[in-house]
């Protein structure tokens, strides 16, 4: 059964890209699966041959399908639930003593969106006792977008590995009101896993007075090993007046990073002033603080990060990703970004930051990048050229500038 789980979540690209089998062909193979001797090997073969038909609801299949350019409608099973082959056999498979058949039935309920089986699935997630059957009975409920979030909450707490979660992403996409109601019921549970899941849900379901009260209480009262989850939600919801809550925690390395991020996301003037004061008085490069500023949802903190990165020397291994912070490429920080790119000397920072100009074709941005194409660092030249190569600005059509871009791209093979 372990093989089934591995196949389902590590579907090889070669399998999916080679998929040419149709629903008509699946129908023939399904007839064979009705046999009571249906084996694990046969089930694995169906996983391999029909991922777009049997597991369209999984993130893995959706991602690879998008990369391969497959048309989901070509593999839609929505009408199959009206097929006599399905209607005459699905209940027998759901109640089969053969766990391979039960797994197949859960896959089919999910792919056909057969909501008539929802109540039965709610029983199955309580009675199944093997990893494969538990996984796919739960996945089927999730794919049906059930509103039974209380039952699924208990199921996930019992069966999901939060460190390697496959079902949680689907659970978080369920009805927000229903999820929030569940979180309100479960956040004061006695077990830690329930508390963690409940407060994570609240980070996704929007702020209300009750949510704010519960999250603040969690930050105040939970054990230090759990506080970080509550502080994360504090920041995600951009709750105000965070400093009194997190200032006592800033000396604790377990929660310092997440506390700074919550502080950086606060809309309160006093909270922002505290950050600015700490940054200005600290002569050294505070990596935790800089990460909090860069990841902030407050535009003023992005501007502050851009000003500090110009004057304080980051460590050699300092890392940030432009793609993870859309505000860095926004119009609000356009001038600040230009100033930073003109003044920064650190080659690693320059090489990453120049990518924030990816969508810019104005003359000033192009001139800044042309200057960076002459930077002593091959890394800076390469990433600048990569950012510029599809830029439509007419300045770049000269032979000289074309050569600079070409040379920059070639520099990707050289070492600074």
Phi, psi and omega per residue, in radians:
X1 nan -0.494 3.094
X2 -1.055 -0.596 3.132
X3 -1.068 -0.640 -3.117
X4 -1.133 -0.766 -3.125
X5 -1.129 -0.749 3.130
X6 -1.096 -0.789 3.138
X7 -1.076 -0.668 -3.044
X8 -1.194 -0.592 -3.040
X9 -1.881 -0.123 3.065
X10 -2.158 0.834 -3.125
X11 -1.053 2.104 -3.093
X12 -1.180 2.485 3.111
X13 -1.042 -0.592 -3.129
X14 -1.112 -0.622 3.095
X15 -1.121 -0.860 -3.033
X16 -1.243 -0.696 -3.126
X17 -1.190 -0.437 -3.127
X18 -1.532 -0.092 -3.055
X19 -1.153 2.076 3.056
X20 -2.269 -0.055 -3.099
X21 -1.245 2.449 -3.032
X22 -1.757 3.038 3.079
X23 -1.091 -0.588 3.103
X24 -1.071 -0.726 3.114
X25 -1.232 -0.645 3.104
X26 -1.071 -0.661 -3.120
X27 -1.001 -0.711 3.138
X28 -1.167 -0.732 3.132
X29 -1.224 -0.519 3.105
X30 -1.159 -0.638 3.105
X31 -1.029 -0.638 3.115
X32 -1.237 -0.561 -3.088
X33 -1.241 -0.296 -3.141
X34 -1.206 -0.358 3.110
X35 -1.045 2.366 -3.068
X36 -1.148 -0.278 3.128
X37 -1.579 0.215 -3.128
X38 -0.910 2.126 -2.965
X39 -1.751 2.932 3.072
X40 -1.101 -0.657 3.110
X41 -1.099 -0.707 3.103
X42 -1.151 -0.683 3.113
X43 -1.135 -0.739 3.101
X44 -1.068 -0.618 3.103
X45 -1.124 -0.704 3.099
X46 -1.140 -0.721 3.057
X47 -0.971 -0.784 -3.077
X48 -1.199 -0.742 -3.016
X49 -1.459 -0.427 -3.003
X50 -2.308 0.869 3.139
X51 -1.095 -0.662 -3.127
X52 -1.233 -0.359 3.131
X53 -1.612 -0.732 -3.015
X54 -1.645 -0.493 -3.093
X55 -2.261 0.802 -3.133
X56 -1.177 -0.319 -3.074
X57 -1.487 -0.142 -3.126
X58 -1.487 2.575 -3.139
X59 -1.058 -0.645 -3.107
X60 -1.078 -0.857 -3.132
X61 -1.112 -0.736 -3.120
X62 -1.107 -0.718 -3.136
X63 -1.135 -0.890 -3.081
X64 -1.202 -0.590 3.078
X65 -1.061 -0.742 3.122
X66 -1.134 -0.712 -3.141
X67 -1.142 -0.610 -3.124
X68 -1.481 -0.170 3.132
X69 1.298 0.429 3.135
X70 -1.260 2.604 3.108
X71 -1.681 1.934 -3.092
X72 -0.978 -0.561 -3.106
X73 -1.138 -0.414 3.119
X74 -1.197 -0.332 -3.081
X75 -2.102 0.283 -3.099
X76 -1.160 2.329 -3.140
X77 -1.832 0.214 -3.031
X78 -1.068 -0.588 3.137
X79 -1.497 -0.235 -3.091
X80 -1.147 -0.460 -3.127
X81 -1.186 -0.196 3.050
X82 -1.643 -0.139 -3.127
X83 -1.223 2.285 3.118
X84 -0.941 -0.560 3.122
X85 -1.066 -0.614 3.104
X86 -1.389 -0.906 -3.027
X87 -1.108 -0.547 -3.091
X88 -1.479 -0.168 -3.031
X89 -2.203 -0.318 -2.991
X90 -1.108 -0.701 -3.125
X91 -1.157 -0.671 3.123
X92 -1.136 -0.694 3.124
X93 -1.192 -0.681 3.115
X94 -1.080 -0.552 -3.126
X95 -1.763 0.153 -3.070
X96 -1.137 2.594 3.009
X97 -1.323 -0.270 -3.138
X98 -1.493 1.941 -3.061
X99 -1.144 -0.445 3.084
X100 -1.148 -0.688 3.091
X101 -1.191 -0.660 3.132
X102 -1.137 -0.733 3.101
X103 -1.049 -0.771 3.115
X104 -1.068 -0.691 3.137
X105 -1.126 -0.661 3.105
X106 -1.142 -0.691 3.101
X107 -1.085 -0.707 -3.108
X108 -1.268 -0.662 3.070
X109 -1.047 -0.693 3.138
X110 -1.201 -0.871 -3.042
X111 -1.249 -0.455 3.095
X112 -1.571 -0.119 -3.085
X113 0.950 0.875 -3.122
X114 -1.500 1.545 -3.082
X115 -1.213 -0.229 3.125
X116 -1.181 -0.248 -3.108
X117 -1.735 0.140 -3.034
X118 -1.086 -0.784 -3.133
X119 -1.108 -0.675 3.115
X120 -1.117 -0.721 3.123
X121 -1.109 -0.613 3.103
X122 -1.094 -0.554 3.042
X123 -1.312 -0.676 -3.089
X124 -1.094 -0.651 -3.117
X125 -1.213 -0.193 3.076
X126 -1.687 -0.441 -2.995
X127 -1.883 -0.380 3.115
X128 -1.155 2.589 -3.040
X129 -2.373 0.292 3.030
X130 -2.123 2.670 -3.090
X131 -0.977 -0.756 -3.093
X132 -1.168 -0.809 -3.123
X133 -1.196 -0.648 3.089
X134 -1.116 -0.808 -3.105
X135 -1.016 -0.880 -3.002
X136 -1.404 -0.402 3.003
X137 -1.206 -0.710 3.078
X138 -1.164 -0.753 3.126
X139 -1.074 -0.627 3.123
X140 -1.105 -0.777 3.099
X141 -1.077 -0.744 3.135
X142 -1.103 -0.710 -3.122
X143 -1.191 -0.432 3.099
X144 -1.390 -0.016 3.138
X145 0.977 0.759 -3.116
X146 -1.064 2.666 3.038
X147 -1.662 0.068 3.141
X148 -1.452 1.121 -3.050
X149 -1.306 -0.412 3.096
X150 -1.128 -0.854 -3.120
X151 -1.126 -0.705 3.127
X152 -1.198 -0.583 3.071
X153 -0.998 -0.890 -3.128
X154 -1.106 -0.674 3.113
X155 -1.079 -0.785 -3.110
X156 -1.198 -0.711 3.109
X157 -1.038 -0.647 -3.097
X158 -1.395 -0.611 -2.919
X159 -2.061 -0.325 -3.082
X160 -1.563 2.406 3.003
X161 -1.540 1.862 -3.049
X162 -1.114 -0.387 3.123
X163 -1.412 -0.270 3.129
X164 -2.490 1.063 -2.947
X165 -1.412 2.294 3.042
X166 -1.896 -0.556 -3.069
X167 -1.631 -0.469 -3.087
X168 -0.983 -0.752 3.136
X169 -1.007 -0.643 3.102
X170 -1.250 -0.663 3.129
X171 -1.087 -0.729 -3.112
X172 -1.158 -0.244 3.139
X173 -1.609 -0.011 3.128
X174 -1.261 3.053 -3.082
X175 -0.885 2.157 -3.034
X176 -1.101 -0.714 3.140
X177 -1.112 -0.721 3.132
X178 -1.164 -0.735 3.106
X179 -1.088 -0.752 -3.129
X180 -1.095 -0.749 3.115
X181 -1.056 -0.719 3.104
X182 -1.104 -0.773 -3.129
X183 -1.066 -0.698 3.119
X184 -1.054 -0.636 -3.117
X185 -1.304 -0.560 -2.936
X186 -1.736 -0.242 -2.983
X187 -1.164 -0.385 3.109
X188 -1.736 0.346 3.106
X189 -1.080 2.824 -3.130
X190 -1.402 -0.472 -3.083
X191 -1.595 2.544 -3.037
X192 -1.134 -0.681 -3.068
X193 -1.094 -0.671 3.099
X194 -1.143 -0.728 3.119
X195 -1.066 -0.783 -3.113
X196 -1.074 -0.833 -3.116
X197 -1.137 -0.720 -3.122
X198 -1.066 -0.811 -3.093
X199 -1.272 -0.486 3.031
X200 -1.154 -0.697 3.093
X201 -1.035 -0.760 -3.098
X202 -1.116 -0.415 3.092
X203 -1.222 -0.253 -3.049
X204 -1.937 -0.155 -2.967
X205 -1.899 0.227 3.056
X206 1.492 2.749 -3.081
X207 -1.565 2.423 2.985
X208 -2.416 2.864 3.084
X209 -0.966 -0.659 -3.137
X210 -1.216 -0.737 3.103
X211 -1.034 -0.812 -3.117
X212 -1.058 -0.751 3.140
X213 -1.085 -0.792 -3.105
X214 -1.149 -0.720 -3.119
X215 -1.183 -0.766 3.117
X216 -1.084 -0.711 3.114
X217 -1.107 -0.663 3.123
X218 -1.130 -0.733 3.116
X219 -1.103 -0.680 -3.118
X220 -1.251 -0.725 -2.851
X221 -1.914 -0.321 -3.087
X222 -1.258 2.759 3.037
X223 -1.035 2.611 -3.075
X224 -1.017 -0.500 3.138
X225 -1.284 -0.238 3.116
X226 -1.923 -0.344 -3.040
X227 -0.956 -0.646 -3.062
X228 -0.979 -0.633 3.130
X229 -1.152 -0.699 3.114
X230 -1.220 -0.690 3.122
X231 -1.129 -0.658 3.081
X232 -0.994 -0.817 3.133
X233 -1.130 -0.653 3.066
X234 -0.934 -0.781 -3.129
X235 -1.307 -0.722 -3.129
X236 -1.072 -0.624 3.131
X237 -1.479 -0.033 -3.136
X238 0.904 0.843 -3.135
X239 -1.244 2.572 -3.078
X240 -1.502 2.989 3.036
X241 0.909 0.958 -3.064
X242 -1.499 -0.504 -3.004
X243 -0.937 -0.826 3.138
X244 -1.029 -0.508 -3.136
X245 -1.351 -0.766 -2.967
X246 -1.736 -0.302 -3.097
X247 -0.996 -0.709 3.098
X248 -1.142 -0.262 -3.063
X249 -1.720 -0.097 -3.028
X250 -1.234 -0.210 3.098
X251 -1.652 -0.083 -3.118
X252 -1.687 1.988 -3.059
X253 -1.105 -0.357 3.123
X254 -1.147 -0.586 -3.022
X255 -2.223 0.119 -3.084
X256 -1.062 -0.869 -3.095
X257 -0.993 -0.867 -3.063
X258 -1.228 -0.522 3.095
X259 -1.190 -0.721 3.111
X260 -1.122 -0.647 3.129
X261 -1.168 -0.698 3.090
X262 -1.111 -0.702 3.120
X263 -1.122 -0.726 -3.124
X264 -1.206 -0.415 3.135
X265 -1.553 -0.147 -3.109
X266 -1.172 2.437 3.085
X267 -1.493 -0.024 -3.039
X268 -1.380 2.343 -3.099
X269 -1.008 -0.758 -3.107
X270 -1.119 -0.632 3.118
X271 -1.172 -0.753 3.129
X272 -1.168 -0.652 3.135
X273 -1.134 -0.629 3.112
X274 -1.098 -0.781 3.129
X275 -1.070 -0.833 -3.134
X276 -1.038 -0.675 -3.135
X277 -1.156 -0.770 3.141
X278 -1.110 -0.755 -3.124
X279 -1.107 -0.726 -3.072
X280 -1.279 -0.526 -3.086
X281 -1.562 -0.317 -3.132
X282 -1.543 1.986 -3.098
X283 -1.273 -0.525 -3.126
X284 -1.412 2.853 3.088
X285 -1.422 1.912 -3.140
X286 -1.562 1.751 -3.038
X287 -1.103 -0.704 3.116
X288 -1.058 -0.794 -3.138
X289 -1.152 -0.733 3.140
X290 -1.132 -0.660 3.069
X291 -1.108 -0.711 3.118
X292 -1.100 -0.717 3.112
X293 -1.136 -0.806 -3.083
X294 -1.144 -0.634 -3.107
X295 -1.501 0.010 -3.063
X296 -1.164 2.688 3.044
X297 -1.626 -0.008 3.122
X298 -1.661 2.140 -3.080
X299 -1.055 -0.593 -3.137
X300 -1.124 -0.531 3.112
X301 -1.303 -0.507 3.046
X302 -1.185 -0.708 3.078
X303 -1.105 -0.707 3.120
X304 -1.108 -0.739 3.102
X305 -1.031 -0.770 -3.130
X306 -1.115 -0.576 3.125
X307 -1.315 -0.690 -3.100
X308 -1.247 -0.672 -3.081
X309 -1.120 -0.315 3.107
X310 -1.377 -0.484 -2.957
X311 -2.014 -0.276 3.133
X312 -1.982 2.350 -3.039
X313 -1.387 2.038 3.115
X314 -1.361 2.792 3.062
X315 -1.167 2.838 -3.069
X316 -1.076 -0.565 -3.091
X317 -1.657 0.244 -3.138
X318 -1.108 2.314 -3.065
X319 -2.326 2.414 2.965
X320 -2.581 2.786 -3.101
X321 -2.212 2.048 3.117
X322 -1.011 -0.664 -3.083
X323 -1.146 -0.349 -3.123
X324 -1.539 -0.096 -3.115
X325 -2.315 1.570 -3.116
X326 -1.068 -0.444 -3.123
X327 -1.120 -0.421 -3.091
X328 -1.164 -0.372 3.134
X329 -1.836 0.200 -3.064
X330 -1.412 2.811 3.134
X331 -1.098 -0.529 -3.078
X332 -1.115 -0.478 -3.107
X333 -1.993 0.275 -3.063
X334 -0.969 -0.886 -3.121
X335 -1.171 -0.666 3.114
X336 -1.108 -0.681 3.110
X337 -1.124 -0.777 3.097
X338 -1.013 -0.817 -3.135
X339 -1.058 -0.721 -3.137
X340 -1.115 -0.774 -3.115
X341 -1.153 -0.474 3.096
X342 -1.332 -0.541 -2.944
X343 -1.848 -0.404 -3.086
X344 -1.200 2.423 3.120
X345 -1.848 -0.442 -3.086
X346 -1.136 2.115 -3.031
X347 -1.181 -0.641 -3.137
X348 -1.160 -0.735 3.118
X349 -1.149 -0.783 3.129
X350 -1.054 -0.788 -3.085
X351 -1.064 -0.622 3.110
X352 -1.421 -0.753 -3.018
X353 -1.182 -0.548 -3.122
X354 -1.064 -0.422 -3.130
X355 -1.190 -0.247 3.066
X356 -1.193 -0.219 3.111
X357 -1.643 0.234 -3.050
X358 -0.918 -0.714 -3.073
X359 -1.707 0.154 -3.078
X360 -1.727 2.217 3.090
X361 -2.181 0.290 3.073
X362 -1.235 2.749 -3.053
X363 -1.052 -0.748 -3.079
X364 -1.090 -0.785 3.119
X365 -1.085 -0.736 -3.126
X366 -1.123 -0.714 3.131
X367 -1.132 -0.685 3.093
X368 -1.057 -0.762 -3.128
X369 -1.214 -0.611 3.076
X370 -1.099 -0.644 3.070
X371 -1.126 -0.687 -3.134
X372 -1.219 -0.403 3.064
X373 -1.151 -0.235 3.105
X374 -1.821 0.166 -3.141
X375 -1.126 2.542 3.127
X376 -1.059 -0.405 -3.091
X377 -1.484 2.183 3.087
X378 -1.137 -0.545 3.117
X379 -1.131 -0.786 3.100
X380 -1.097 -0.771 -3.120
X381 -1.097 -0.715 -3.108
X382 -1.126 -0.878 -3.075
X383 -1.235 -0.475 3.030
X384 -1.197 -0.777 3.113
X385 -1.105 -0.709 3.118
X386 -1.107 -0.616 3.109
X387 -1.250 -0.562 -3.053
X388 -1.538 -0.363 -2.845
X389 -1.063 -0.477 3.116
X390 -1.870 0.227 -3.106
X391 -1.252 2.273 -3.056
X392 -1.476 -0.008 -3.087
X393 -1.038 2.339 -3.068
X394 -1.152 -0.364 3.107
X395 -0.997 -0.520 -3.038
X396 -1.452 -0.017 -3.086
X397 -1.492 -0.131 3.121
X398 -1.219 2.676 -3.122
X399 -1.065 -0.684 -3.131
X400 -1.070 -0.795 -3.104
X401 -1.265 -0.584 3.059
X402 -1.088 -0.705 3.125
X403 -1.146 -0.679 3.123
X404 -1.080 -0.769 3.141
X405 -1.143 -0.787 3.139
X406 -1.063 -0.773 3.136
X407 -1.122 -0.686 3.124
X408 -1.070 -0.740 3.125
X409 -1.150 -0.655 3.091
X410 -1.168 -0.494 -3.128
X411 -1.167 -0.218 3.103
X412 -1.091 -0.337 3.140
X413 -1.611 -0.034 -3.103
X414 -1.823 2.902 -3.120
X415 -1.931 2.421 3.107
X416 -1.035 nan nan
